[in-house]
Amino acid sequence: MGDACLSHPPTTLIVGGNGKTARHLTSLLTAANPAHAVYSIIRNPDQVPSLIAIGAHPIVQDLVSGTVEDFVKILERTQPDTVVWAASNPRAPVEVDHQVPSLIAIGAHPIVQDLVSGTVEDFVKILERTQPDTVVWAASNPRAPVEVDRDGAIKVIDALAQAEIPRKRYVAISSADVRDRKKPTPDWYSEADIKLSDRMWGVIEPALRAKFEADKDLRVNNRSRGIEYTIIRPGGLTEKEAEGRIRAGKVGLQGMISRADVAAVLFAAIKDEWTTGLAFDILGPGEGDLPIKEAVRGVSAKREDTFDGYY
């Protein structure tokens, strides 16, 4: 057993390894005892040096242009014990210097804020500063959410099902409130949660819908795939330092959570196989919060699933 462990350390393959949460997770995995070998699938080769610097083994493979067969080859070459889905719709190139003057010229007041890297807090500040009577969603991206958040995720899931590897463990980052909006509102939502849900879907519906379709596909088609999955559904993300305490399960939507704490939840879920088959929400500290490991264990013990019945 000892020799086997030396020859094959715990291995994690992160899809979307350059993201901020993925980088936090990489640091946790490489610092663990025993340390994990971490492979990171990324799109941009310019990211390779910085990922090597934190202990990852980068693999340059575009999610949109890559095929299921491409990902099968990666899986069979790396032989991961766990695959982590941490990808999101990549940022489109923006020529800010050219946009601002042209918008001013037609009477607009431009605000430079990236939709991908921005947090909910960033947009709350903008809304409170500008006090709009109406918010209009007119954003688009050459790579729509369906290409990454839905099609890319399903592509990786299919590859994991087909790959000839001993373990088919999959831990995915999704989002709180990813659900079929035609079904009744979750009965644990407060009035404030319902209002926030309406605002979220009004602003980022394409991304939430793409994540919903990927999560639904994972769950309804898993009998044939046989994947040991866990879906982590964080609320609004912040760049704050890890606090080490969270609320997990049927906790509503009020509150934020740091990317560092999301990474710690992913790490705990990788370690806690009782989370297999569950999808659960997580928020930062608040009433009823617990240390992360204890909170994750509590959700798994109660089988508290926040996606069940809403897809």
VMD Tcl script that draws the C-alpha trace (Angstrom):
set ca {
  {0.00 0.00 0.00}
  {2.81 2.40 0.90}
  {4.58 1.82 -2.42}
  {1.32 2.32 -4.29}
  {0.76 5.63 -2.56}
  {4.27 6.73 -3.44}
  {3.82 5.79 -7.08}
  {0.40 7.39 -7.39}
  {-0.28 10.30 -5.02}
  {-3.85 11.58 -4.73}
  {-4.55 13.26 -8.05}
  {-7.04 16.01 -8.85}
  {-7.86 17.39 -12.29}
  {-9.32 20.92 -12.17}
  {-11.23 22.11 -15.23}
  {-10.88 25.89 -15.29}
  {-7.75 25.85 -13.17}
  {-6.86 29.52 -13.63}
  {-9.95 30.83 -11.82}
  {-9.54 32.46 -8.43}
  {-11.44 29.74 -6.57}
  {-9.52 27.05 -8.46}
  {-6.23 28.65 -7.46}
  {-7.27 28.65 -3.80}
  {-8.18 24.97 -4.14}
  {-4.86 24.18 -5.82}
  {-3.01 25.65 -2.86}
  {-5.06 23.57 -0.42}
  {-4.54 20.37 -2.39}
  {-0.80 20.76 -2.86}
  {-0.37 21.61 0.84}
  {-2.41 18.61 2.02}
  {-0.89 15.54 3.64}
  {-0.44 13.61 1.45}
  {-0.04 16.31 -1.17}
  {-2.21 16.02 -4.27}
  {-0.88 16.11 -7.79}
  {-3.00 18.84 -9.37}
  {-3.58 19.04 -13.11}
  {-5.24 22.23 -14.34}
  {-7.03 22.51 -17.66}
  {-6.74 26.06 -18.95}
  {-7.44 27.85 -22.22}
  {-4.71 30.48 -22.28}
  {-1.05 29.32 -22.47}
  {0.02 32.64 -20.93}
  {-1.35 31.31 -17.62}
  {1.04 28.35 -17.52}
  {3.93 29.96 -15.54}
  {1.74 31.30 -12.73}
  {0.02 27.93 -12.30}
  {3.32 26.07 -12.21}
  {4.40 28.54 -9.52}
  {1.59 27.37 -7.21}
  {2.30 23.69 -7.82}
  {-0.14 22.82 -10.61}
  {0.55 20.92 -13.82}
  {-1.19 23.00 -16.51}
  {-2.83 21.41 -19.55}
  {-3.80 23.82 -22.33}
  {-7.12 22.69 -23.79}
  {-9.99 24.90 -24.91}
  {-13.36 23.80 -23.56}
  {-15.34 25.07 -26.53}
  {-13.26 23.69 -29.38}
  {-12.19 20.54 -27.54}
  {-14.08 17.30 -28.15}
  {-15.20 14.61 -25.74}
  {-12.37 12.49 -27.13}
  {-9.85 15.23 -26.25}
  {-10.98 15.15 -22.64}
  {-11.06 11.36 -22.52}
  {-7.38 11.39 -23.51}
  {-6.56 13.92 -20.79}
  {-8.40 11.87 -18.17}
  {-6.73 8.63 -19.18}
  {-3.31 10.28 -19.20}
  {-3.67 11.99 -15.80}
  {-5.71 9.25 -14.02}
  {-7.35 11.64 -11.53}
  {-9.03 10.44 -8.36}
  {-11.28 13.51 -8.56}
  {-12.32 15.89 -11.33}
  {-13.29 19.39 -10.19}
  {-15.42 21.58 -12.44}
  {-14.40 25.19 -11.78}
  {-14.76 26.67 -15.26}
  {-16.95 29.61 -16.15}
  {-17.73 31.65 -19.22}
  {-14.44 33.31 -20.22}
  {-14.10 37.03 -20.58}
  {-14.46 38.54 -24.02}
  {-11.76 40.97 -25.14}
  {-12.81 44.53 -24.33}
  {-11.19 47.60 -25.81}
  {-12.06 49.92 -22.94}
  {-10.01 52.85 -24.20}
  {-12.07 52.97 -27.38}
  {-15.46 52.35 -25.77}
  {-15.48 55.12 -23.16}
  {-15.11 58.14 -25.50}
  {-17.63 56.78 -27.98}
  {-20.21 56.22 -25.24}
  {-19.65 59.69 -23.80}
  {-20.15 61.07 -27.31}
  {-23.69 59.69 -27.43}
  {-24.62 60.94 -23.96}
  {-23.92 57.90 -21.77}
  {-22.02 57.80 -18.46}
  {-19.69 54.77 -18.86}
  {-18.77 52.61 -15.85}
  {-15.86 50.22 -16.40}
  {-16.66 46.95 -14.60}
  {-15.94 43.45 -15.87}
  {-18.96 41.13 -15.64}
  {-16.87 37.99 -15.16}
  {-14.42 39.12 -12.50}
  {-16.88 41.44 -10.75}
  {-18.64 40.25 -7.60}
  {-22.22 40.80 -6.49}
  {-20.84 43.40 -4.07}
  {-19.32 45.32 -6.99}
  {-22.67 45.55 -8.75}
  {-24.55 46.41 -5.55}
  {-22.20 49.39 -5.14}
  {-22.81 50.49 -8.73}
  {-26.58 50.22 -8.31}
  {-26.58 52.13 -5.03}
  {-24.35 54.82 -6.49}
  {-26.37 55.32 -9.68}
  {-29.85 54.69 -8.21}
  {-31.37 53.56 -11.54}
  {-35.13 53.41 -12.06}
  {-34.56 50.58 -14.56}
  {-31.75 48.09 -15.18}
  {-31.50 46.77 -18.75}
  {-29.55 43.56 -19.52}
  {-27.99 43.94 -22.98}
  {-24.64 42.19 -22.45}
  {-23.38 39.42 -24.67}
  {-20.21 37.44 -25.13}
  {-18.76 35.75 -28.22}
  {-18.66 32.69 -25.98}
  {-22.15 32.50 -24.57}
  {-22.69 30.75 -21.21}
  {-24.17 27.74 -22.99}
  {-20.81 27.05 -24.65}
  {-18.91 26.73 -21.37}
  {-21.31 26.46 -18.42}
  {-23.60 24.00 -20.18}
  {-21.96 22.38 -23.21}
  {-18.44 22.43 -21.78}
  {-19.58 20.88 -18.51}
  {-21.60 18.15 -20.25}
  {-18.63 17.44 -22.51}
  {-16.38 16.85 -19.50}
  {-19.04 14.73 -17.77}
  {-19.43 12.56 -20.87}
  {-15.66 12.19 -21.11}
  {-15.45 11.14 -17.46}
  {-18.13 8.52 -18.06}
  {-16.27 7.13 -21.08}
  {-12.69 7.30 -19.79}
  {-11.02 4.10 -18.68}
  {-9.98 5.24 -15.22}
  {-10.54 3.55 -11.84}
  {-12.47 6.40 -10.22}
  {-15.20 8.65 -11.60}
  {-15.47 11.25 -8.84}
  {-16.71 14.68 -9.91}
  {-17.10 17.79 -7.73}
  {-18.66 20.78 -9.47}
  {-19.05 24.46 -8.62}
  {-22.51 25.61 -9.67}
  {-24.52 28.46 -8.13}
  {-27.16 29.00 -5.49}
  {-30.70 29.34 -6.90}
  {-29.95 27.26 -9.99}
  {-33.37 25.66 -10.52}
  {-36.38 25.28 -12.78}
  {-38.22 28.56 -12.29}
  {-41.45 26.99 -13.53}
  {-41.58 24.94 -10.34}
  {-42.70 26.39 -6.99}
  {-40.20 28.50 -5.10}
  {-38.18 26.49 -2.54}
  {-40.20 26.38 0.67}
  {-37.25 27.48 2.81}
  {-36.87 30.80 0.93}
  {-37.83 33.96 2.79}
  {-39.51 36.93 1.12}
  {-36.10 38.57 0.90}
  {-34.72 35.43 -0.77}
  {-37.51 35.49 -3.35}
  {-36.83 39.13 -4.19}
  {-33.10 38.46 -4.51}
  {-33.82 35.42 -6.69}
  {-35.91 37.57 -9.03}
  {-33.10 40.13 -9.26}
  {-30.47 37.47 -9.91}
  {-32.46 35.85 -12.70}
  {-33.24 39.27 -14.14}
  {-29.54 40.10 -14.45}
  {-27.71 36.81 -15.09}
  {-30.40 34.48 -16.41}
  {-28.26 33.13 -19.32}
  {-25.54 31.94 -16.95}
  {-27.95 30.50 -14.37}
  {-29.96 28.71 -17.05}
  {-26.80 27.22 -18.58}
  {-25.67 25.95 -15.17}
  {-29.15 24.57 -14.52}
  {-29.16 22.61 -17.76}
  {-25.71 21.16 -17.04}
  {-26.63 20.18 -13.47}
  {-29.91 18.65 -14.62}
  {-28.12 16.65 -17.31}
  {-25.62 15.38 -14.75}
  {-28.35 14.20 -12.42}
  {-30.99 12.77 -14.77}
  {-28.50 10.90 -16.97}
  {-26.26 9.56 -14.24}
  {-27.75 6.08 -14.16}
  {-25.97 5.34 -17.44}
  {-22.86 7.38 -16.62}
  {-22.18 6.12 -13.10}
  {-20.41 9.26 -11.89}
  {-19.87 9.89 -8.16}
  {-20.79 13.57 -8.17}
  {-21.21 16.41 -5.71}
  {-22.55 19.83 -6.74}
  {-21.52 22.82 -4.62}
  {-23.84 25.84 -4.98}
  {-22.29 29.02 -3.52}
  {-24.05 32.32 -3.10}
  {-22.49 35.64 -4.09}
  {-18.69 35.51 -4.13}
  {-16.24 37.88 -2.46}
  {-12.47 38.24 -2.53}
  {-12.20 38.31 1.28}
  {-9.88 36.03 3.21}
  {-11.14 32.64 4.34}
  {-13.25 32.76 7.49}
  {-13.48 29.02 7.99}
  {-17.17 29.00 8.91}
  {-20.16 28.63 6.58}
  {-23.86 27.94 6.40}
  {-24.68 24.92 4.26}
  {-27.81 23.23 2.94}
  {-31.20 24.94 2.90}
  {-29.85 28.31 3.96}
  {-31.58 30.70 1.56}
  {-29.78 33.36 -0.45}
  {-28.96 36.13 2.03}
  {-25.24 36.61 2.41}
  {-21.99 36.22 0.56}
  {-19.11 33.75 0.72}
  {-15.43 34.19 -0.02}
  {-13.81 32.30 -2.86}
  {-11.29 31.00 -0.34}
  {-14.08 29.43 1.72}
  {-15.68 27.95 -1.41}
  {-12.34 26.31 -2.16}
  {-12.24 24.93 1.37}
  {-15.74 23.47 0.88}
  {-14.58 21.82 -2.35}
  {-11.61 20.38 -0.49}
  {-13.88 19.08 2.28}
  {-16.25 17.53 -0.28}
  {-13.36 15.78 -2.01}
  {-12.40 14.29 1.36}
  {-15.99 13.49 2.46}
  {-17.35 10.80 0.15}
  {-20.71 10.95 1.95}
  {-21.44 14.07 -0.11}
  {-21.65 11.91 -3.24}
  {-24.98 12.38 -5.02}
  {-25.76 15.67 -3.26}
  {-26.22 19.25 -4.44}
  {-26.17 21.80 -1.62}
  {-26.00 25.57 -1.14}
  {-23.31 27.38 0.82}
  {-23.11 30.90 2.25}
  {-20.60 32.66 4.48}
  {-20.90 33.11 8.26}
  {-24.28 33.95 9.72}
  {-26.89 32.49 12.02}
  {-26.29 28.76 12.41}
  {-22.86 28.76 10.80}
  {-20.39 25.96 11.52}
  {-16.74 25.18 10.79}
  {-16.52 24.12 7.15}
  {-15.73 20.45 7.69}
  {-18.53 20.15 10.26}
  {-21.02 21.98 8.01}
  {-20.26 19.71 5.07}
  {-20.52 16.61 7.24}
  {-23.88 17.84 8.57}
  {-25.32 18.28 5.08}
  {-24.13 14.83 4.02}
  {-25.47 13.20 7.19}
  {-28.93 14.75 6.66}
  {-28.79 14.23 2.86}
  {-29.92 17.85 2.56}
  {-30.20 18.42 -1.18}
  {-31.20 21.85 -2.53}
  {-31.56 20.78 -6.18}
  {-33.82 17.79 -5.60}
  {-37.35 18.58 -6.76}
  {-36.28 21.73 -8.61}
  {-35.14 20.37 -11.98}
}
mol new
graphics top color blue
foreach p $ca { graphics top sphere $p radius 0.5 }
foreach p [lrange $ca 0 end-1] q [lrange $ca 1 end] { graphics top cylinder $p $q radius 0.2 }
display resetview
